[in-house]
Amino acid sequence: MKIRKEFIPYDTGEESFLVPAGGAGFSGLVKGNKTLGAVLDLLKTDTTKEKIIAAMQERFDAPKEIITEDVEKVIRELRKIGAIEE
C-alpha cells in the first residue's frame, strides 16, 4: 500500500498535512501530529502495515501495542478518504 498520487503529504516539522489534488475525490485537509507525518512518509513508497509498525518502533519510544493502534487508526482513516492505493 502507498499514498495515491492525488494526495500530497506536507510536514511543517510540528504538524503534518495531507492535501488532496485534482481528481482525489476528497475535498478537505487532513491535519495531524508527528505520528501522522511519519506514517505518511513511510507510505510514499509501497509498504505494509507491519513494516510501518517496525519503522515506527525504531523512531518512537512507545510500547508496540500503542504504536500498532496508532498506525491502524491512521491507515483506517486514510482508507476512508480514499488516500491509500492498495
N, CA, C and O atoms as a printed pandas DataFrame, in Angstrom:
     atom_number atom_name residue_name chain_id  residue_number  x_coord  y_coord  z_coord
0              1         N          MET        A               1    0.836   -1.178    0.000
1              2        CA          MET        A               1    0.000    0.000    0.000
2              3         C          MET        A               1    0.879    1.238    0.000
3              4         O          MET        A               1    2.008    1.224    0.491
4              5         N          LYS        A               2    0.332    2.314   -0.565
5              6        CA          LYS        A               2    1.035    3.594   -0.562
6              7         C          LYS        A               2    0.035    4.716   -0.778
7              8         O          LYS        A               2   -1.119    4.478   -1.133
8              9         N          ILE        A               3    0.488    5.930   -0.562
9             10        CA          ILE        A               3   -0.360    7.106   -0.762
10            11         C          ILE        A               3   -0.622    7.276   -2.258
11            12         O          ILE        A               3    0.298    7.196   -3.072
12            13         N          ARG        A               4   -1.880    7.509   -2.608
13            14        CA          ARG        A               4   -2.212    7.768   -4.005
14            15         C          ARG        A               4   -1.573    9.076   -4.452
15            16         O          ARG        A               4   -1.417   10.009   -3.664
16            17         N          LYS        A               5   -1.210    9.128   -5.718
17            18        CA          LYS        A               5   -0.520   10.307   -6.252
18            19         C          LYS        A               5   -1.377   11.566   -6.196
19            20         O          LYS        A               5   -0.851   12.674   -6.307
20            21         N          GLU        A               6   -2.690   11.412   -6.023
21            22        CA          GLU        A               6   -3.587   12.569   -5.947
22            23         C          GLU        A               6   -3.562   13.248   -4.580
23            24         O          GLU        A               6   -4.237   14.256   -4.375
24            25         N          PHE        A               7   -2.794   12.705   -3.656
25            26        CA          PHE        A               7   -2.674   13.279   -2.311
26            27         C          PHE        A               7   -1.226   13.679   -2.067
27            28         O          PHE        A               7   -0.300   12.923   -2.361
28            29         N          ILE        A               8   -1.046   14.877   -1.527
29            30        CA          ILE        A               8    0.295   15.421   -1.311
30            31         C          ILE        A               8    0.555   15.584    0.185
31            32         O          ILE        A               8   -0.097   16.392    0.848
32            33         N          PRO        A               9    1.517   14.809    0.720
33            34        CA          PRO        A               9    1.869   14.979    2.141
34            35         C          PRO        A               9    2.743   16.222    2.319
35            36         O          PRO        A               9    3.587   16.523    1.475
36            37         N          TYR        A              10    2.534   16.929    3.412
37            38        CA          TYR        A              10    3.316   18.126    3.722
38            39         C          TYR        A              10    3.566   18.153    5.222
39            40         O          TYR        A              10    2.650   17.935    6.016
40            41         N          ASP        A              11    4.795   18.417    5.603
41            42        CA          ASP        A              11    5.164   18.411    7.017
42            43         C          ASP        A              11    5.869   19.718    7.365
43            44         O          ASP        A              11    6.821   20.119    6.695
44            45         N          THR        A              12    5.393   20.378    8.420
45            46        CA          THR        A              12    5.998   21.639    8.847
46            47         C          THR        A              12    7.072   21.424    9.906
47            48         O          THR        A              12    7.786   22.358   10.272
48            49         N          GLY        A              13    7.184   20.193   10.398
49            50        CA          GLY        A              13    8.091   19.916   11.497
50            51         C          GLY        A              13    7.329   19.783   12.803
51            52         O          GLY        A              13    7.744   19.042   13.694
52            53         N          GLU        A              14    6.233   20.486   12.921
53            54        CA          GLU        A              14    5.368   20.414   14.101
54            55         C          GLU        A              14    4.036   19.749   13.783
55            56         O          GLU        A              14    3.477   19.023   14.605
56            57         N          GLU        A              15    3.534   20.008   12.574
57            58        CA          GLU        A              15    2.268   19.436   12.143
58            59         C          GLU        A              15    2.443   18.785   10.780
59            60         O          GLU        A              15    3.318   19.159   10.000
60            61         N          SER        A              16    1.591   17.802   10.512
61            62        CA          SER        A              16    1.605   17.125    9.226
62            63         C          SER        A              16    0.259   17.298    8.553
63            64         O          SER        A              16   -0.785   17.333    9.205
64            65         N          PHE        A              17    0.305   17.405    7.238
65            66        CA          PHE        A              17   -0.905   17.609    6.466
66            67         C          PHE        A              17   -0.919   16.660    5.275
67            68         O          PHE        A              17    0.127   16.254    4.769
68            69         N          LEU        A              18   -2.122   16.318    4.841
69            70        CA          LEU        A              18   -2.303   15.585    3.603
70            71         C          LEU        A              18   -3.299   16.398    2.788
71            72         O          LEU        A              18   -4.445   16.590    3.191
72            73         N          VAL        A              19   -2.842   16.868    1.639
73            74        CA          VAL        A              19   -3.624   17.783    0.816
74            75         C          VAL        A              19   -4.069   17.047   -0.448
75            76         O          VAL        A              19   -3.236   16.493   -1.164
76            77         N          PRO        A              20   -5.377   17.036   -0.730
77            78        CA          PRO        A              20   -5.834   16.406   -1.962
78            79         C          PRO        A              20   -5.598   17.313   -3.164
79            80         O          PRO        A              20   -5.782   18.528   -3.089
80            81         N          ALA        A              21   -5.193   16.709   -4.257
81            82        CA          ALA        A              21   -5.021   17.453   -5.511
82            83         C          ALA        A              21   -6.186   17.096   -6.426
83            84         O          ALA        A              21   -7.084   16.352   -6.031
84            85         N          GLY        A              22   -6.174   17.614   -7.627
85            86        CA          GLY        A              22   -7.256   17.345   -8.571
86            87         C          GLY        A              22   -7.498   15.857   -8.765
87            88         O          GLY        A              22   -6.555   15.076   -8.895
88            89         N          GLY        A              23   -8.748   15.476   -8.783
89            90        CA          GLY        A              23   -9.108   14.082   -9.012
90            91         C          GLY        A              23   -8.994   13.188   -7.802
91            92         O          GLY        A              23   -9.124   11.970   -7.928
92            93         N          ALA        A              24   -8.755   13.752   -6.636
93            94        CA          ALA        A              24   -8.588   12.946   -5.433
94            95         C          ALA        A              24   -9.906   12.355   -4.948
95            96         O          ALA        A              24   -9.922   11.312   -4.295
96            97         N          GLY        A              25  -11.003   13.021   -5.265
97            98        CA          GLY        A              25  -12.292   12.539   -4.799
98            99         C          GLY        A              25  -12.562   12.867   -3.342
99           100         O          GLY        A              25  -13.513   12.354   -2.751
100          101         N          PHE        A              26  -11.746   13.705   -2.771
101          102        CA          PHE        A              26  -11.895   14.128   -1.382
102          103         C          PHE        A              26  -11.616   15.609   -1.339
103          104         O          PHE        A              26  -10.604   16.068   -1.869
104          105         N          SER        A              27  -12.495   16.360   -0.720
105          106        CA          SER        A              27  -12.236   17.785   -0.575
106          107         C          SER        A              27  -12.136   18.079    0.915
107          108         O          SER        A              27  -13.095   17.906    1.668
108          109         N          GLY        A              28  -11.005   18.507    1.305
109          110        CA          GLY        A              28  -10.738   18.786    2.706
110          111         C          GLY        A              28   -9.242   18.758    2.934
111          112         O          GLY        A              28   -8.452   18.726    1.991
112          113         N          LEU        A              29   -8.877   18.771    4.166
113          114        CA          LEU        A              29   -7.469   18.774    4.550
114          115         C          LEU        A              29   -7.319   17.847    5.738
115          116         O          LEU        A              29   -8.074   17.941    6.705
116          117         N          VAL        A              30   -6.349   16.954    5.667
117          118        CA          VAL        A              30   -6.062   16.070    6.789
118          119         C          VAL        A              30   -4.911   16.695    7.556
119          120         O          VAL        A              30   -3.851   16.964    6.991
120          121         N          LYS        A              31   -5.122   16.925    8.844
121          122        CA          LYS        A              31   -4.116   17.564    9.687
122          123         C          LYS        A              31   -3.823   16.642   10.863
123          124         O          LYS        A              31   -4.738   16.084   11.470
124          125         N          GLY        A              32   -2.540   16.487   11.180
125          126        CA          GLY        A              32   -2.187   15.603   12.292
126          127         C          GLY        A              32   -0.846   15.943   12.898
127          128         O          GLY        A              32   -0.240   16.970   12.591
128          129         N          ASN        A              33   -0.401   15.058   13.762
129          130        CA          ASN        A              33    0.836   15.256   14.507
130          131         C          ASN        A              33    2.016   14.529   13.844
131          132         O          ASN        A              33    1.941   14.141   12.678
132          133         N          LYS        A              34    3.084   14.355   14.589
133          134        CA          LYS        A              34    4.287   13.708   14.060
134          135         C          LYS        A              34    4.057   12.244   13.710
135          136         O          LYS        A              34    4.719   11.700   12.826
136          137         N          THR        A              35    3.121   11.609   14.403
137          138        CA          THR        A              35    2.794   10.219   14.072
138          139         C          THR        A              35    2.229   10.143   12.663
139          140         O          THR        A              35    2.652    9.306   11.866
140          141         N          LEU        A              36    1.278   11.013   12.354
141          142        CA          LEU        A              36    0.722   11.049   11.002
142          143         C          LEU        A              36    1.830   11.323    9.995
143          144         O          LEU        A              36    1.905   10.667    8.956
144          145         N          GLY        A              37    2.680   12.278   10.296
145          146        CA          GLY        A              37    3.774   12.618    9.384
146          147         C          GLY        A              37    4.690   11.444    9.117
147          148         O          GLY        A              37    5.102   11.224    7.978
148          149         N          ALA        A              38    5.015   10.684   10.155
149          150        CA          ALA        A              38    5.894    9.522    9.993
150          151         C          ALA        A              38    5.225    8.455    9.136
151          152         O          ALA        A              38    5.864    7.863    8.266
152          153         N          VAL        A              39    3.945    8.210    9.379
153          154        CA          VAL        A              39    3.220    7.212    8.591
154          155         C          VAL        A              39    3.124    7.665    7.132
155          156         O          VAL        A              39    3.346    6.866    6.222
156          157         N          LEU        A              40    2.799    8.927    6.904
157          158        CA          LEU        A              40    2.715    9.437    5.537
158          159         C          LEU        A              40    4.053    9.322    4.825
159          160         O          LEU        A              40    4.102    8.979    3.644
160          161         N          ASP        A              41    5.127    9.605    5.529
161          162        CA          ASP        A              41    6.457    9.498    4.943
162          163         C          ASP        A              41    6.740    8.061    4.508
163          164         O          ASP        A              41    7.288    7.827    3.432
164          165         N          LEU        A              42    6.363    7.109    5.349
165          166        CA          LEU        A              42    6.576    5.702    5.030
166          167         C          LEU        A              42    5.680    5.229    3.895
167          168         O          LEU        A              42    6.032    4.297    3.171
168          169         N          LEU        A              43    4.529    5.863    3.736
169          170        CA          LEU        A              43    3.598    5.494    2.673
170          171         C          LEU        A              43    3.929    6.133    1.326
171          172         O          LEU        A              43    3.187    5.948    0.361
172          173         N          LYS        A              44    5.014    6.871    1.245
173          174        CA          LYS        A              44    5.416    7.453   -0.036
174          175         C          LYS        A              44    5.869    6.365   -1.002
175          176         O          LYS        A              44    5.800    6.537   -2.219
176          177         N          THR        A              45    6.333    5.245   -0.452
177          178        CA          THR        A              45    6.699    4.092   -1.263
178          179         C          THR        A              45    5.850    2.909   -0.823
179          180         O          THR        A              45    5.316    2.897    0.286
180          181         N          ASP        A              46    5.729    1.937   -1.679
181          182        CA          ASP        A              46    4.905    0.766   -1.385
182          183         C          ASP        A              46    5.435    0.051   -0.140
183          184         O          ASP        A              46    6.628   -0.240   -0.047
184          185         N          THR        A              47    4.551   -0.226    0.806
185          186        CA          THR        A              47    4.949   -0.829    2.069
186          187         C          THR        A              47    3.797   -1.636    2.646
187          188         O          THR        A              47    2.741   -1.761    2.026
188          189         N          THR        A              48    4.008   -2.178    3.827
189          190        CA          THR        A              48    2.963   -2.926    4.524
190          191         C          THR        A              48    2.755   -2.332    5.911
191          192         O          THR        A              48    3.587   -1.576    6.412
192          193         N          LYS        A              49    1.641   -2.686    6.514
193          194        CA          LYS        A              49    1.359   -2.212    7.871
194          195         C          LYS        A              49    2.453   -2.681    8.828
195          196         O          LYS        A              49    2.876   -1.928    9.705
196          197         N          GLU        A              50    2.907   -3.913    8.664
197          198        CA          GLU        A              50    3.936   -4.466    9.546
198          199         C          GLU        A              50    5.255   -3.692    9.434
199          200         O          GLU        A              50    5.925   -3.448   10.438
200          201         N          LYS        A              51    5.621   -3.312    8.211
201          202        CA          LYS        A              51    6.853   -2.537    8.014
202          203         C          LYS        A              51    6.720   -1.144    8.632
203          204         O          LYS        A              51    7.678   -0.615    9.195
204          205         N          ILE        A              52    5.543   -0.562    8.524
205          206        CA          ILE        A              52    5.314    0.756    9.121
206          207         C          ILE        A              52    5.442    0.667   10.635
207          208         O          ILE        A              52    6.090    1.514   11.249
208          209         N          ILE        A              53    4.836   -0.341   11.241
209          210        CA          ILE        A              53    4.909   -0.523   12.690
210          211         C          ILE        A              53    6.355   -0.706   13.134
211          212         O          ILE        A              53    6.782   -0.108   14.122
212          213         N          ALA        A              54    7.112   -1.529   12.409
213          214        CA          ALA        A              54    8.516   -1.765   12.758
214          215         C          ALA        A              54    9.331   -0.473   12.677
215          216         O          ALA        A              54   10.149   -0.195   13.554
216          217         N          ALA        A              55    9.105    0.316   11.620
217          218        CA          ALA        A              55    9.828    1.580   11.467
218          219         C          ALA        A              55    9.446    2.568   12.563
219          220         O          ALA        A              55   10.295    3.309   13.060
220          221         N          MET        A              56    8.178    2.579   12.936
221          222        CA          MET        A              56    7.718    3.476   13.998
222          223         C          MET        A              56    8.314    3.078   15.352
223          224         O          MET        A              56    8.608    3.942   16.178
224          225         N          GLN        A              57    8.492    1.786   15.578
225          226        CA          GLN        A              57    9.104    1.321   16.824
226          227         C          GLN        A              57   10.544    1.808   16.934
227          228         O          GLN        A              57   11.015    2.131   18.025
228          229         N          GLU        A              58   11.240    1.859   15.801
229          230        CA          GLU        A              58   12.613    2.356   15.804
230          231         C          GLU        A              58   12.654    3.856   16.052
231          232         O          GLU        A              58   13.593    4.365   16.663
232          233         N          ARG        A              59   11.649    4.550   15.583
233          234        CA          ARG        A              59   11.641    6.015   15.655
234          235         C          ARG        A              59   11.107    6.559   16.981
235          236         O          ARG        A              59   11.615    7.557   17.493
236          237         N          PHE        A              60   10.088    5.909   17.534
237          238        CA          PHE        A              60    9.430    6.407   18.732
238          239         C          PHE        A              60    9.605    5.458   19.910
239          240         O          PHE        A              60    9.623    4.238   19.741
240          241         N          ASP        A              61    9.731    6.027   21.095
241          242        CA          ASP        A              61    9.868    5.244   22.312
242          243         C          ASP        A              61    8.476    5.055   22.918
243          244         O          ASP        A              61    8.045    5.812   23.787
244          245         N          ALA        A              62    7.787    4.014   22.427
245          246        CA          ALA        A              62    6.434    3.722   22.899
246          247         C          ALA        A              62    6.214    2.219   22.796
247          248         O          ALA        A              62    6.861    1.548   21.992
248          249         N          PRO        A              63    5.309    1.692   23.601
249          250        CA          PRO        A              63    5.016    0.258   23.523
250          251         C          PRO        A              63    4.465   -0.132   22.149
251          252         O          PRO        A              63    3.761    0.650   21.510
252          253         N          LYS        A              64    4.788   -1.338   21.705
253          254        CA          LYS        A              64    4.349   -1.811   20.391
254          255         C          LYS        A              64    2.829   -1.752   20.254
255          256         O          LYS        A              64    2.319   -1.455   19.173
256          257         N          GLU        A              65    2.102   -2.031   21.334
257          258        CA          GLU        A              65    0.645   -2.037   21.272
258          259         C          GLU        A              65    0.108   -0.645   20.932
259          260         O          GLU        A              65   -0.824   -0.507   20.139
260          261         N          ILE        A              66    0.702    0.378   21.537
261          262        CA          ILE        A              66    0.270    1.760   21.278
262          263         C          ILE        A              66    0.605    2.147   19.844
263          264         O          ILE        A              66   -0.219    2.746   19.151
264          265         N          ILE        A              67    1.804    1.810   19.400
265          266        CA          ILE        A              67    2.216    2.124   18.029
266          267         C          ILE        A              67    1.297    1.421   17.036
267          268         O          ILE        A              67    0.869    2.020   16.049
268          269         N          THR        A              68    0.996    0.161   17.294
269          270        CA          THR        A              68    0.118   -0.596   16.403
270          271         C          THR        A              68   -1.261    0.045   16.327
271          272         O          THR        A              68   -1.812    0.189   15.235
272          273         N          GLU        A              69   -1.821    0.426   17.453
273          274        CA          GLU        A              69   -3.135    1.090   17.474
274          275         C          GLU        A              69   -3.101    2.390   16.679
275          276         O          GLU        A              69   -4.006    2.668   15.893
276          277         N          ASP        A              70   -2.049    3.186   16.888
277          278        CA          ASP        A              70   -1.938    4.469   16.185
278          279         C          ASP        A              70   -1.818    4.272   14.673
279          280         O          ASP        A              70   -2.482    4.959   13.896
280          281         N          VAL        A              71   -0.972    3.336   14.266
281          282        CA          VAL        A              71   -0.778    3.070   12.839
282          283         C          VAL        A              71   -2.065    2.564   12.213
283          284         O          VAL        A              71   -2.442    3.004   11.127
284          285         N          GLU        A              72   -2.742    1.646   12.885
285          286        CA          GLU        A              72   -4.004    1.117   12.363
286          287         C          GLU        A              72   -5.061    2.214   12.230
287          288         O          GLU        A              72   -5.833    2.223   11.272
288          289         N          LYS        A              73   -5.093    3.124   13.179
289          290        CA          LYS        A              73   -6.054    4.231   13.125
290          291         C          LYS        A              73   -5.765    5.139   11.933
291          292         O          LYS        A              73   -6.683    5.519   11.206
292          293         N          VAL        A              74   -4.501    5.487   11.731
293          294        CA          VAL        A              74   -4.124    6.354   10.607
294          295         C          VAL        A              74   -4.485    5.677    9.289
295          296         O          VAL        A              74   -5.086    6.301    8.414
296          297         N          ILE        A              75   -4.121    4.405    9.142
297          298        CA          ILE        A              75   -4.401    3.683    7.899
298          299         C          ILE        A              75   -5.907    3.592    7.658
299          300         O          ILE        A              75   -6.367    3.776    6.531
300          301         N          ARG        A              76   -6.665    3.312    8.699
301          302        CA          ARG        A              76   -8.125    3.219    8.579
302          303         C          ARG        A              76   -8.714    4.541    8.085
303          304         O          ARG        A              76   -9.566    4.552    7.197
304          305         N          GLU        A              77   -8.256    5.652    8.662
305          306        CA          GLU        A              77   -8.769    6.964    8.266
306          307         C          GLU        A              77   -8.345    7.330    6.842
307          308         O          GLU        A              77   -9.128    7.914    6.093
308          309         N          LEU        A              78   -7.121    6.990    6.470
309          310        CA          LEU        A              78   -6.653    7.281    5.113
310          311         C          LEU        A              78   -7.425    6.455    4.089
311          312         O          LEU        A              78   -7.746    6.943    3.005
312          313         N          ARG        A              79   -7.722    5.209    4.434
313          314        CA          ARG        A              79   -8.540    4.374    3.541
314          315         C          ARG        A              79   -9.939    4.968    3.394
315          316         O          ARG        A              79  -10.510    4.960    2.304
316          317         N          LYS        A              80  -10.480    5.475    4.481
317          318        CA          LYS        A              80  -11.835    6.026    4.481
318          319         C          LYS        A              80  -11.975    7.172    3.475
319          320         O          LYS        A              80  -13.022    7.325    2.846
320          321         N          ILE        A              81  -10.918    7.977    3.327
321          322        CA          ILE        A              81  -10.984    9.103    2.377
322          323         C          ILE        A              81  -10.417    8.743    1.002
323          324         O          ILE        A              81  -10.362    9.587    0.107
324          325         N          GLY        A              82   -9.999    7.496    0.841
325          326        CA          GLY        A              82   -9.502    7.057   -0.460
326          327         C          GLY        A              82   -8.090    7.499   -0.773
327          328         O          GLY        A              82   -7.723    7.643   -1.939
328          329         N          ALA        A              83   -7.286    7.718    0.276
329          330        CA          ALA        A              83   -5.920    8.220    0.067
330          331         C          ALA        A              83   -4.883    7.111   -0.114
331          332         O          ALA        A              83   -3.734    7.383   -0.465
332          333         N          ILE        A              84   -5.289    5.864    0.128
333          334        CA          ILE        A              84   -4.321    4.761    0.027
334          335         C          ILE        A              84   -4.599    3.917   -1.203
335          336         O          ILE        A              84   -5.737    3.555   -1.500
336          337         N          GLU        A              85   -3.532    3.622   -1.896
337          338        CA          GLU        A              85   -3.560    2.720   -3.053
338          339         C          GLU        A              85   -3.097    1.360   -2.535
339          340         O          GLU        A              85   -2.000    1.241   -1.989
340          341         N          GLU        A              86   -3.919    0.351   -2.705
341          342        CA          GLU        A              86   -3.575   -0.991   -2.179
342          343         C          GLU        A              86   -2.686   -1.749   -3.132
343          344         O          GLU        A              86   -2.305   -2.885   -2.849
